[in-house]
Amino acid sequence: MTTTTEVCPFCQVRRAIRPILDAEDYEYGVPGLFHLGQCCACGLHFQVPRPLPFWIPSFYPDGYVTYVESGSVLSRWLVRGYYAREARVMAALIGNSGHVLDVGCGAGLALEVFGQRRHWTLTGVELDSRSVRSAQRRGLEVLEGSFEEATLEPASFDLIRMSHYLEHVRDPLLNLERARTLLKPGGILYVEIPSIESWDFAVWGRYWGALHFPRHLIFPARRHMRTLLAQAGFTLVVVKARFRTCGWSAGIQNFLHDRWGLRVPPVGGRVAWYPLLVGLCLPLSLLQALCGRPGALAYIARK
């Protein structure tokens, strides 16, 4: 990739874009070479060229991790434990009752875990029809379609969860504005995204686990998120470090796949011994979070 111009998702106008790196899809094998660029004006990192909307569904194979509950028993236990911890964070914000919307909920595993532990009224929105059918068969209320166009009642939710969703969209501001219309007065928006300011990105570059090309389209830094939330009409309450090992652990897997030919299962995108990588990378994830460079950040904002 050479220096080019592109419409920056943050600036909303055409800007000069500095090339950063090229990478393949090391998890699911979607064909192509994908490019990370940085806006020379605002500093936002994003995928260049920006994929057109009709390309994006092809980036998500049938075995995509949020569409299926796959992997070893330990892997599934770790994922469910992560959602249980997230539920405790959300309960501290709105209590054990209220109406919660999970945006980009996949097959609804997070909703399932939330429902086992709290008395919330739970709704999900998911674009993938297979995942929606899977969630509905298990009795979950999940609407099929894009978040921007889903039929939802304005001012009806106490909390909207966008956990590792915003980096998948072309227009983050549009999605944040939509969230604000759906929240009750004083309602909470919970956004979690990978941090490109983390040590794991600096170390792994093209192999960074949270790069997740071609599915991740944008990588807002803290300053971008603060501005976007303000532009959408939110008051930022707090920014929390999240202890996710994905940048390190999936980074190791990606490196081994590319350099040593490690076979990655097409369902779930993780090797059977991936939990071992998670355990090995926990100290690094904790250390970088303590030093202000966590692998992921949660932005909690109020309408």
N, C-alpha and C positions, 0 to 999 in steps of 0.2 A: 504494500500500500504506500502511495506517495501522498504528499500534502494535497488536499483537495478542498472543496467547499461543500457544505451541506447545511440544511436547516437544523439548527441546534434545538433540541426539545426544551431547553431551558430558556434560551434567548428568543425562541420563536421566529428567528430570522436567519437568513443564510450567513454563515460565518466560515472563516478559514479553519480547517480541522488538521491538527497535528497527528500524524500516525504514532501509535503507541506499540501495538503488537498484532500479530496474526495468530490464530489458533483454530484447531479443528474441534469437532464434537467428540471428545474422548470417552463419553459415557454411553451414548446411544448410537453413535455412528451416522448421524445425519450428514449426508455428503456435502462437501464444500469447505472452503477456507474462509473464515470469518475474521473481521477486522475491528479492533478497538481503536477509536480515535479520541482526541481531546479538543474541545472547543478552545480556540486561541483567545476568545474574548472572556468567557465565564469560567473556563476550566472544567466543565462537565465532561466526564468520560461516557461515551456511548458507542453502540455498534454502528459502524459505517460501512456501506451505505445503510440508511435506516430501512429495515425490511418493510415492504408494503403489507397492508393488512391481510391480503389474501395469501401471502406467503406463510404467515405465522403459524396457522394450524399444522402445517407440514413439519414444524420443528418438534412436535409432541407425538412420539410414537405410542402405540397401544400400551407398552410396558412402562410408560412414564411413572416416576415414583409416586406422585400424588394421585394417580389413577388406580393404583393397586396397593394392597398391603402385602409386600413381598419380603424376601430375605430370611435370615435365620430367626429363630425364636428370640434370641438376644437383641437382634436389630429391631424387631417389632416392639419389644419391651422398651428399648431406648427411645423410640419415636413416641410411644404412648406416654412414657415418663416425661418427655419434653412438653407434650401438650398438657399434661397434668400440672406441670410447673407454670405454664403460661396461664392456665385457668386460675391459679392462685393469684397471679399478678392482676388479672382482669377482675377477680372478685374483690381485690383491695380497692379497685377503682369504682365499682358500681354495686358491690354487695352480691348476695347470692340469688337475687331475682332481677328481672329486667329482660328486655328484648335485645338480643345480640345478633348481628349480621356478620357472617364470615365470607369475605370476598375472595373468589378463586379457591373454593373449598375442596376442589378435586372430588374424590369419592366420599368425602365427608368424615374421614377418620377423626379429625380434630373435633368436629361437632359431636361425634359419638362419645369421645372422651369427655368433652365438656358436659354432655347430658348425664353422664354417670356420676358427676361430682357436684353439679350445681342445679338450681331450679330455674335456670334461664329459659325463656322462649327463644329457640334457636332457628335461624334461617340461614341458608347458604345460597350463593350464586356461583355457577360454574358454566364455562363455555363448552366443555367437552360433553357430548351427549351420552357417551358410554359411562362416564363417571356419574352423571346425573341419575341415570337409570339404576346404577349400583347403589347410590345413596338412597334413592327413593324406595328400592326394594327392602332396605333395612329400616324403613319407617322415618327417614329424615326428610325435613322440609328443605328441598334444594330446588332452586329455579334454574332453568336452562337458558343460557344466553349471556351476552356481555353485561358487565356491571353498568356501563353507561346507558344501556337501553332496557334493562330489566324493569318489569312492572312492580314497583315497590312504593309504599305509601310514604310521602314526605313527612318528616318530623316524627318518625315512628320508632326509632331505635335508640336505646340507651348507650350502646357501644357498637362500633363498627371495627372489625378486625381486618387489617390488611397485612398479614404476615407473609413476607417473601412473595408479595404480589406486585408491588409497584414497579420493581425492576423489570417486570415482564411486559409493561405497557408502553405504547408509543408516546402517550401524552399524560404525564403524571399530574399536571395541574387540573386537567379536565376530570380526572378520577377523584382528586381531592375535593374539587368543587361539588361533584355529585355526592360524595360522602356527606358533605356539610348539609346539603338539602335533605338528606334522609335522617339525620340525627335530630333528636329532640333538643330543645334549648338546654344548654349545659351538658349535652351528650359528649361522649369520649370517643376519640379516634385513636386506635392503636395501630401504628405502622412499624413493622420491623423489616429492615433491608440489610444486605451485606454491605460492609464498609470497605471501599476501595482505598481508604487511608490506613488500612490495617497492615501489620507486619507480614501476614501471610501472602497478601498480594505482592508486596515488595520482594519476597523471597521466591515465589513460584511463578509470577508473570503469566505466561501463556498456559501454564498448568494449574493456575489458581482454581481451587475447587469451586469457589463462588462465581467464577467467570461464567461457567455454565452455558457457553455458547452452543447453539445460536439462540437459546431461549431467553437469556437475560439481555435486555436491550439498552438499559440505562443504569448508571452507577452514580447517583447523586452523593456528593460529599455533604458534610454537616451544614455548611453554609448554604448549599442549594436547598436542602430540606427545610431549613428555617425560613428561607424566603418563600418557597412554594407553599408552606403551611400558612404563612401570613397572607400571601396573595389569595389563597382559597378562603380566608376569613377565619382561620383558627388561631387560638391562643396556645402557644406551646407551653406545656406544663413542665415536662422533664424529658431529658434524653438519657436512656439507660444503656449501659453496656450489656450485651448478650453473649453468653459463653457458648458459642457454636464452634465446633472443631472443623466444620466442612472445608474451610479454606485450606487447612493443613492436611486433613485426612484424605479428602477427595483429591487434593493436589498431589499427594503421594501416589494415589491410585492412577491418576491421569498420567503422571510421569512414567510409572511402570508400564502402563498400557502402551504409551507412545515409544518409549525407548527399549523396553524388554519384551514387548508383545504380550503383556498380561491380558488374558481374556476377561472381559467384563460382561456379565450376563445381560441380555437384552431386556429383561424384566427387572425394573428397579434401579438399574444402572450402578449396582454396587456388588463387589465380590463378597463371597460368603464370610470371609474373615475381616470384613470392614469394621466390625465392632472393636477388633484389636487395634486398628489404626485410630479409632476414636479415643480409646483409652490411652494410647501412647501420646496423643496430641493434646489431651486435656491440660497438662501443665503449661504447655506453650500458650494455649488459649487463655488460661487464667492469667499468666504473666503479661501478655500483651494487653489484656483488659485492664489490669492494674496500672499499666503504664500509659493508658489513654489511647490505645490503638486496638480496640476489640475487633473481632472478626465480623460482628454484626451490631447494629444499633437499633434500639426501639425508641420511637418518637411518640410520646403520649401528649395529645392535644385536646383542647376543649372547644366546643362550639360557642 
